[in-house]
Amino acid sequence: MDENCIFCKIVAGIIPSYTVYEDDTVKAFLDLSQTTPGHTLVIPKKHIANIYEYNPDLAANIFSHIPMIATAIKNSDPKIKGLNIINNNGELAGQTIFHSHFHIIPRYSNSDTFSVNFTDNSHSYSEDELTTIQAQIKNTLEKSK
């Protein structure tokens, strides 16, 4: 437990939460911001700062819970038409609490209060540049095996 971490304090019961699911390794609770109704956070109970600190076993355990929790959220309200699952890693990516967490954000309509914007930059990259990026990632993966 990190004594300065708000999520560790929630896991320890020092700070109350609106828990929707909990077992030995995972806790899921409502995000107080409620970006849309039902916005839920899924966290490992063990303090893990971000995705880069996961080992395969922890990843398998945490990720295996997400479909079950997401399905429960979707089925909890017939007005929910879809959902976003988001994980921010690092300050630049929008991580504000440095205890790994996954946002499950229900979507009700095109005019609800949440949006994601993917910019199409495909015109900015040549085939050679894409091949270079591909090789860099593949080489890094090979070194990490």
TORPA-4810 file (N, C-alpha, C, O; in nm, 3 decimals):
<nodes>
NODE_1_0.084_-0.119_0.000_0.000_0.000_0.000_0.088_0.124_0.000_0.185_0.133_0.075_M
NODE_2_0.052_0.219_-0.084_0.118_0.349_-0.085_0.033_0.443_0.001_-0.081_0.473_-0.033_D
NODE_3_0.088_0.488_0.111_0.013_0.570_0.208_-0.036_0.702_0.150_-0.127_0.763_0.205_E
NODE_4_0.024_0.747_0.040_-0.017_0.874_-0.021_-0.115_0.854_-0.137_-0.155_0.952_-0.200_N
NODE_5_-0.154_0.731_-0.164_-0.237_0.699_-0.280_-0.384_0.691_-0.240_-0.421_0.612_-0.152_C
NODE_6_-0.468_0.771_-0.303_-0.611_0.772_-0.273_-0.675_0.637_-0.302_-0.764_0.595_-0.228_I
NODE_7_-0.632_0.568_-0.408_-0.691_0.439_-0.440_-0.649_0.333_-0.339_-0.728_0.245_-0.306_F
NODE_8_-0.525_0.340_-0.290_-0.483_0.248_-0.185_-0.566_0.270_-0.059_-0.601_0.175_0.012_C
NODE_9_-0.599_0.395_-0.031_-0.682_0.426_0.085_-0.824_0.375_0.065_-0.889_0.333_0.161_K
NODE_10_-0.873_0.377_-0.058_-1.005_0.320_-0.087_-1.001_0.169_-0.068_-1.092_0.113_-0.007_I
NODE_11_-0.898_0.103_-0.119_-0.884_-0.042_-0.102_-0.879_-0.078_0.047_-0.940_-0.177_0.089_V
NODE_12_-0.808_0.001_0.126_-0.793_-0.026_0.269_-0.917_0.011_0.350_-0.926_-0.023_0.468_A
NODE_13_-1.014_0.078_0.288_-1.135_0.117_0.359_-1.122_0.246_0.437_-1.212_0.282_0.513_G
NODE_14_-1.010_0.315_0.420_-0.989_0.443_0.489_-1.078_0.550_0.428_-1.131_0.637_0.498_I
NODE_15_-1.094_0.543_0.296_-1.183_0.633_0.223_-1.297_0.549_0.169_-1.273_0.447_0.105_I
NODE_16_-1.423_0.588_0.194_-1.535_0.508_0.144_-1.548_0.519_-0.008_-1.504_0.615_-0.070_P
NODE_17_-1.610_0.416_-0.065_-1.636_0.417_-0.209_-1.769_0.350_-0.237_-1.825_0.280_-0.152_S
NODE_18_-1.819_0.372_-0.356_-1.941_0.307_-0.403_-1.897_0.184_-0.483_-1.896_0.184_-0.606_Y
NODE_19_-1.861_0.079_-0.410_-1.806_-0.042_-0.470_-1.915_-0.120_-0.542_-2.024_-0.141_-0.488_T
NODE_20_-1.884_-0.162_-0.666_-1.976_-0.245_-0.742_-1.926_-0.389_-0.753_-2.005_-0.480_-0.779_V
NODE_21_-1.795_-0.410_-0.734_-1.738_-0.544_-0.739_-1.606_-0.544_-0.664_-1.531_-0.446_-0.667_Y
NODE_22_-1.580_-0.657_-0.595_-1.452_-0.668_-0.524_-1.420_-0.815_-0.502_-1.508_-0.895_-0.469_E
NODE_23_-1.293_-0.850_-0.520_-1.244_-0.982_-0.481_-1.103_-0.963_-0.424_-1.068_-0.853_-0.384_D
NODE_24_-1.024_-1.068_-0.421_-0.892_-1.060_-0.358_-0.794_-0.969_-0.432_-0.702_-0.916_-0.370_D
NODE_25_-0.812_-0.951_-0.564_-0.714_-0.876_-0.642_-0.768_-0.752_-0.710_-0.691_-0.666_-0.753_T
NODE_26_-0.900_-0.740_-0.722_-0.962_-0.633_-0.801_-1.068_-0.562_-0.719_-1.137_-0.623_-0.637_V
NODE_27_-1.079_-0.433_-0.742_-1.189_-0.355_-0.684_-1.244_-0.266_-0.795_-1.168_-0.203_-0.869_K
NODE_28_-1.376_-0.262_-0.807_-1.442_-0.175_-0.903_-1.540_-0.088_-0.827_-1.620_-0.136_-0.746_A
NODE_29_-1.533_0.042_-0.853_-1.618_0.136_-0.780_-1.652_0.254_-0.869_-1.583_0.283_-0.967_F
NODE_30_-1.760_0.323_-0.834_-1.802_0.438_-0.912_-1.700_0.550_-0.902_-1.652_0.582_-0.793_L
NODE_31_-1.668_0.610_-1.016_-1.585_0.730_-1.019_-1.673_0.844_-0.971_-1.783_0.863_-1.022_D
NODE_32_-1.627_0.920_-0.874_-1.709_1.028_-0.821_-1.741_1.135_-0.925_-1.838_1.208_-0.909_L
NODE_33_-1.660_1.144_-1.030_-1.688_1.244_-1.134_-1.811_1.208_-1.215_-1.878_1.297_-1.269_S
NODE_34_-1.843_1.079_-1.224_-1.957_1.031_-1.303_-1.966_1.105_-1.436_-2.066_1.171_-1.465_Q
NODE_35_-1.860_1.093_-1.516_-1.857_1.153_-1.649_-1.988_1.127_-1.721_-2.045_1.217_-1.783_T
NODE_36_-2.035_1.004_-1.713_-2.174_0.969_-1.748_-2.221_0.877_-1.636_-2.137_0.817_-1.568_T
NODE_37_-2.352_0.865_-1.614_-2.399_0.779_-1.505_-2.352_0.635_-1.521_-2.373_0.572_-1.626_P
NODE_38_-2.289_0.583_-1.417_-2.235_0.448_-1.418_-2.085_0.441_-1.440_-2.028_0.332_-1.438_G
NODE_39_-2.021_0.556_-1.463_-1.875_0.562_-1.482_-1.808_0.490_-1.366_-1.821_0.530_-1.250_H
NODE_40_-1.737_0.383_-1.398_-1.679_0.295_-1.297_-1.529_0.281_-1.320_-1.482_0.279_-1.434_T
NODE_41_-1.454_0.270_-1.211_-1.310_0.246_-1.216_-1.283_0.102_-1.174_-1.342_0.053_-1.077_L
NODE_42_-1.195_0.036_-1.245_-1.150_-0.098_-1.210_-1.001_-0.088_-1.179_-0.923_-0.042_-1.261_V
NODE_43_-0.963_-0.130_-1.058_-0.824_-0.115_-1.014_-0.770_-0.247_-0.958_-0.847_-0.327_-0.903_I
NODE_44_-0.639_-0.269_-0.970_-0.580_-0.377_-0.892_-0.572_-0.332_-0.746_-0.546_-0.215_-0.719_P
NODE_45_-0.595_-0.423_-0.655_-0.585_-0.386_-0.514_-0.440_-0.357_-0.475_-0.414_-0.272_-0.389_K
NODE_46_-0.347_-0.425_-0.538_-0.205_-0.400_-0.515_-0.168_-0.268_-0.582_-0.215_-0.239_-0.692_K
NODE_47_-0.087_-0.187_-0.516_-0.046_-0.060_-0.576_0.045_-0.085_-0.696_0.158_-0.132_-0.681_H
NODE_48_-0.005_-0.053_-0.810_0.068_-0.061_-0.937_0.050_0.076_-1.001_-0.064_0.119_-1.022_I
NODE_49_0.157_0.145_-1.032_0.147_0.283_-1.081_0.081_0.293_-1.218_-0.001_0.382_-1.241_A
NODE_50_0.116_0.202_-1.309_0.066_0.214_-1.446_0.082_0.080_-1.518_0.134_-0.016_-1.460_N
NODE_51_0.038_0.074_-1.640_0.038_-0.050_-1.719_0.177_-0.108_-1.736_0.192_-0.229_-1.753_I
NODE_52_0.279_-0.023_-1.733_0.416_-0.069_-1.755_0.466_-0.158_-1.642_0.566_-0.228_-1.658_Y
NODE_53_0.399_-0.155_-1.526_0.441_-0.233_-1.410_0.368_-0.368_-1.398_0.395_-0.444_-1.306_E
NODE_54_0.277_-0.396_-1.489_0.203_-0.522_-1.485_0.293_-0.638_-1.527_0.375_-0.624_-1.617_Y
NODE_55_0.277_-0.751_-1.461_0.335_-0.874_-1.512_0.221_-0.951_-1.580_0.105_-0.915_-1.562_N
NODE_56_0.252_-1.055_-1.657_0.145_-1.126_-1.729_0.035_-1.181_-1.640_-0.082_-1.178_-1.678_P
NODE_57_0.069_-1.232_-1.522_-0.034_-1.288_-1.434_-0.129_-1.180_-1.382_-0.250_-1.199_-1.382_D
NODE_58_-0.074_-1.068_-1.338_-0.159_-0.959_-1.290_-0.246_-0.906_-1.403_-0.366_-0.882_-1.385_L
NODE_59_-0.187_-0.889_-1.520_-0.264_-0.840_-1.635_-0.380_-0.934_-1.666_-0.493_-0.890_-1.686_A
NODE_60_-0.352_-1.064_-1.670_-0.457_-1.162_-1.700_-0.568_-1.154_-1.595_-0.686_-1.162_-1.629_A
NODE_61_-0.530_-1.140_-1.470_-0.629_-1.133_-1.364_-0.714_-1.007_-1.375_-0.837_-1.014_-1.374_N
NODE_62_-0.651_-0.893_-1.385_-0.726_-0.766_-1.390_-0.810_-0.759_-1.516_-0.930_-0.731_-1.509_I
NODE_63_-0.749_-0.786_-1.631_-0.822_-0.773_-1.758_-0.937_-0.871_-1.767_-1.039_-0.841_-1.830_F
NODE_64_-0.924_-0.989_-1.705_-1.031_-1.088_-1.715_-1.159_-1.042_-1.645_-1.267_-1.094_-1.674_S
NODE_65_-1.149_-0.947_-1.554_-1.267_-0.896_-1.485_-1.341_-0.788_-1.564_-1.460_-0.767_-1.542_H
NODE_66_-1.274_-0.723_-1.654_-1.332_-0.607_-1.722_-1.456_-0.642_-1.804_-1.555_-0.570_-1.794_I
NODE_67_-1.457_-0.751_-1.884_-1.580_-0.781_-1.958_-1.701_-0.806_-1.867_-1.812_-0.762_-1.898_P
NODE_68_-1.681_-0.875_-1.756_-1.790_-0.904_-1.663_-1.846_-0.774_-1.604_-1.968_-0.755_-1.599_M
NODE_69_-1.758_-0.685_-1.561_-1.802_-0.559_-1.501_-1.866_-0.471_-1.607_-1.970_-0.409_-1.581_I
NODE_70_-1.806_-0.465_-1.725_-1.862_-0.384_-1.834_-2.001_-0.433_-1.873_-2.092_-0.353_-1.895_A
NODE_71_-2.018_-0.565_-1.880_-2.148_-0.621_-1.914_-2.252_-0.589_-1.808_-2.367_-0.558_-1.840_T
NODE_72_-2.212_-0.596_-1.681_-2.305_-0.561_-1.573_-2.347_-0.415_-1.582_-2.464_-0.382_-1.561_A
NODE_73_-2.251_-0.327_-1.613_-2.284_-0.185_-1.628_-2.382_-0.167_-1.744_-2.484_-0.101_-1.729_I
NODE_74_-2.350_-0.226_-1.857_-2.437_-0.215_-1.976_-2.577_-0.265_-1.945_-2.675_-0.201_-1.983_K
NODE_75_-2.587_-0.379_-1.878_-2.718_-0.438_-1.849_-2.793_-0.371_-1.736_-2.910_-0.400_-1.712_N
NODE_76_-2.725_-0.279_-1.665_-2.789_-0.213_-1.551_-2.886_-0.103_-1.592_-2.968_-0.058_-1.512_S
NODE_77_-2.876_-0.058_-1.718_-2.961_0.053_-1.763_-2.988_0.037_-1.912_-2.894_0.041_-1.992_D
NODE_78_-3.113_0.018_-1.951_-3.143_-0.002_-2.094_-3.110_0.120_-2.180_-3.106_0.110_-2.303_P
NODE_79_-3.087_0.236_-2.118_-3.051_0.355_-2.195_-2.904_0.355_-2.240_-2.866_0.434_-2.325_K
NODE_80_-2.823_0.266_-2.182_-2.681_0.258_-2.219_-2.672_0.190_-2.356_-2.718_0.077_-2.372_I
NODE_81_-2.612_0.259_-2.452_-2.602_0.209_-2.590_-2.464_0.157_-2.624_-2.447_0.091_-2.727_K
NODE_82_-2.365_0.184_-2.541_-2.228_0.140_-2.562_-2.144_0.185_-2.444_-2.197_0.239_-2.347_G
NODE_83_-2.014_0.164_-2.453_-1.927_0.215_-2.347_-1.785_0.226_-2.397_-1.746_0.160_-2.493_L
NODE_84_-1.708_0.310_-2.332_-1.565_0.324_-2.358_-1.489_0.265_-2.240_-1.528_0.282_-2.125_N
NODE_85_-1.381_0.196_-2.272_-1.289_0.147_-2.169_-1.157_0.217_-2.195_-1.097_0.202_-2.302_I
NODE_86_-1.112_0.293_-2.096_-0.995_0.379_-2.115_-0.895_0.356_-2.003_-0.932_0.341_-1.886_I
NODE_87_-0.768_0.354_-2.040_-0.659_0.344_-1.943_-0.555_0.449_-1.981_-0.497_0.443_-2.090_N
NODE_88_-0.531_0.545_-1.893_-0.433_0.651_-1.916_-0.305_0.615_-1.842_-0.308_0.575_-1.726_N
NODE_89_-0.191_0.631_-1.910_-0.061_0.599_-1.849_0.032_0.718_-1.863_0.075_0.752_-1.973_N
NODE_90_0.063_0.780_-1.751_0.150_0.897_-1.750_0.070_1.025_-1.755_-0.042_1.029_-1.806_G
NODE_91_0.129_1.128_-1.702_0.063_1.258_-1.692_0.021_1.311_-1.829_-0.090_1.362_-1.844_E
NODE_92_0.108_1.299_-1.928_0.075_1.349_-2.062_-0.047_1.279_-2.121_-0.121_1.338_-2.198_L
NODE_93_-0.067_1.153_-2.084_-0.180_1.077_-2.133_-0.307_1.100_-2.052_-0.411_1.041_-2.080_A
NODE_94_-0.299_1.186_-1.951_-0.417_1.219_-1.872_-0.429_1.143_-1.742_-0.532_1.152_-1.675_G
NODE_95_-0.326_1.067_-1.703_-0.332_0.997_-1.574_-0.314_1.099_-1.463_-0.215_1.173_-1.460_Q
NODE_96_-0.410_1.103_-1.371_-0.403_1.200_-1.260_-0.383_1.131_-1.126_-0.335_1.192_-1.031_T
NODE_97_-0.420_1.003_-1.117_-0.395_0.924_-0.997_-0.302_0.812_-1.040_-0.335_0.734_-1.129_I
NODE_98_-0.186_0.804_-0.978_-0.082_0.713_-1.023_-0.090_0.578_-0.953_0.006_0.527_-0.895_F
NODE_99_-0.210_0.523_-0.961_-0.242_0.385_-0.925_-0.322_0.337_-1.046_-0.427_0.393_-1.077_H
NODE_100_-0.273_0.236_-1.113_-0.333_0.191_-1.237_-0.485_0.174_-1.223_-0.533_0.119_-1.123_S
NODE_101_-0.558_0.220_-1.322_-0.703_0.205_-1.321_-0.758_0.212_-1.462_-0.701_0.275_-1.552_H
NODE_102_-0.870_0.147_-1.478_-0.940_0.144_-1.606_-1.076_0.208_-1.587_-1.151_0.172_-1.496_F
NODE_103_-1.106_0.305_-1.673_-1.236_0.370_-1.671_-1.331_0.291_-1.760_-1.299_0.261_-1.875_H
NODE_104_-1.447_0.259_-1.709_-1.555_0.206_-1.790_-1.661_0.315_-1.791_-1.725_0.344_-1.690_I
NODE_105_-1.680_0.375_-1.909_-1.766_0.492_-1.921_-1.886_0.457_-2.009_-1.871_0.442_-2.131_I
NODE_106_-2.005_0.445_-1.949_-2.124_0.417_-2.029_-2.154_0.531_-2.126_-2.133_0.649_-2.096_P
NODE_107_-2.204_0.493_-2.242_-2.242_0.592_-2.343_-2.392_0.582_-2.369_-2.445_0.474_-2.393_R
NODE_108_-2.457_0.696_-2.363_-2.602_0.702_-2.376_-2.647_0.759_-2.510_-2.749_0.718_-2.565_Y
NODE_109_-2.569_0.852_-2.563_-2.605_0.914_-2.691_-2.484_0.991_-2.742_-2.383_1.004_-2.672_S
NODE_110_-2.494_1.042_-2.864_-2.387_1.125_-2.920_-2.374_1.257_-2.846_-2.273_1.326_-2.861_N
NODE_111_-2.473_1.293_-2.767_-2.469_1.422_-2.698_-2.446_1.407_-2.547_-2.467_1.502_-2.472_S
NODE_112_-2.402_1.285_-2.502_-2.369_1.276_-2.360_-2.241_1.356_-2.334_-2.187_1.416_-2.427_D
NODE_113_-2.193_1.356_-2.213_-2.087_1.449_-2.176_-1.945_1.397_-2.197_-1.851_1.452_-2.140_T
NODE_114_-1.928_1.292_-2.278_-1.796_1.236_-2.299_-1.770_1.219_-2.448_-1.862_1.187_-2.524_F
NODE_115_-1.646_1.240_-2.488_-1.611_1.215_-2.628_-1.464_1.176_-2.637_-1.382_1.212_-2.553_S
NODE_116_-1.434_1.101_-2.741_-1.297_1.062_-2.774_-1.275_1.104_-2.917_-1.362_1.084_-3.002_V
NODE_117_-1.160_1.162_-2.944_-1.132_1.208_-3.079_-1.006_1.142_-3.132_-0.897_1.163_-3.078_N
NODE_118_-1.021_1.061_-3.236_-0.906_1.001_-3.302_-0.880_1.079_-3.430_-0.967_1.086_-3.517_F
NODE_119_-0.762_1.138_-3.441_-0.727_1.216_-3.559_-0.668_1.124_-3.665_-0.584_1.040_-3.634_T
NODE_120_-0.712_1.141_-3.789_-0.657_1.062_-3.900_-0.534_1.134_-3.954_-0.546_1.235_-4.023_D
NODE_121_-0.417_1.081_-3.921_-0.291_1.136_-3.969_-0.228_1.047_-4.077_-0.108_1.057_-4.104_N
NODE_122_-0.308_0.960_-4.137_-0.254_0.864_-4.233_-0.184_0.932_-4.350_-0.090_0.876_-4.407_S
NODE_123_-0.229_1.050_-4.386_-0.166_1.123_-4.498_-0.026_1.175_-4.462_0.049_1.217_-4.550_H
NODE_124_0.008_1.172_-4.334_0.136_1.227_-4.288_0.249_1.124_-4.289_0.364_1.161_-4.265_S
NODE_125_0.220_0.997_-4.317_0.320_0.893_-4.308_0.334_0.817_-4.440_0.236_0.773_-4.499_Y
NODE_126_0.458_0.802_-4.482_0.486_0.722_-4.601_0.494_0.575_-4.561_0.499_0.543_-4.442_S
NODE_127_0.496_0.488_-4.659_0.511_0.346_-4.631_0.644_0.319_-4.560_0.650_0.235_-4.470_E
NODE_128_0.750_0.388_-4.600_0.880_0.371_-4.535_0.875_0.412_-4.388_0.932_0.344_-4.302_D
NODE_129_0.806_0.522_-4.359_0.797_0.567_-4.219_0.717_0.467_-4.135_0.754_0.439_-4.021_E
NODE_130_0.609_0.415_-4.190_0.530_0.315_-4.117_0.610_0.187_-4.094_0.602_0.127_-3.988_L
NODE_131_0.688_0.147_-4.194_0.773_0.029_-4.182_0.879_0.050_-4.074_0.911_-0.043_-3.999_T
NODE_132_0.934_0.170_-4.065_1.034_0.203_-3.962_0.971_0.196_-3.823_1.030_0.138_-3.732_T
NODE_133_0.854_0.253_-3.807_0.785_0.248_-3.677_0.755_0.103_-3.640_0.776_0.062_-3.527_I
NODE_134_0.705_0.027_-3.737_0.675_-0.114_-3.715_0.799_-0.189_-3.668_0.792_-0.265_-3.571_Q
NODE_135_0.912_-0.168_-3.734_1.036_-0.237_-3.699_1.084_-0.200_-3.559_1.131_-0.286_-3.485_A
NODE_136_1.073_-0.072_-3.523_1.115_-0.029_-3.390_1.036_-0.101_-3.281_1.093_-0.147_-3.182_Q
NODE_137_0.905_-0.111_-3.300_0.820_-0.176_-3.200_0.850_-0.326_-3.197_0.866_-0.384_-3.089_I
NODE_138_0.858_-0.388_-3.314_0.885_-0.532_-3.319_1.020_-0.565_-3.256_1.031_-0.663_-3.182_K
NODE_139_1.122_-0.486_-3.285_1.255_-0.509_-3.227_1.252_-0.496_-3.075_1.315_-0.575_-3.005_N
NODE_140_1.181_-0.397_-3.026_1.169_-0.379_-2.882_1.098_-0.499_-2.818_1.138_-0.546_-2.711_T
NODE_141_0.994_-0.548_-2.884_0.925_-0.666_-2.833_1.016_-0.788_-2.830_1.015_-0.864_-2.734_L
NODE_142_1.094_-0.807_-2.935_1.186_-0.920_-2.941_1.289_-0.915_-2.828_1.322_-1.017_-2.769_E
NODE_143_1.338_-0.795_-2.798_1.437_-0.780_-2.690_1.378_-0.808_-2.554_1.450_-0.848_-2.462_K
NODE_144_1.247_-0.787_-2.538_1.184_-0.804_-2.407_1.142_-0.947_-2.379_1.097_-0.978_-2.269_S
NODE_145_1.155_-1.036_-2.478_1.115_-1.177_-2.457_1.212_-1.249_-2.366_1.193_-1.367_-2.338_K
</nodes>
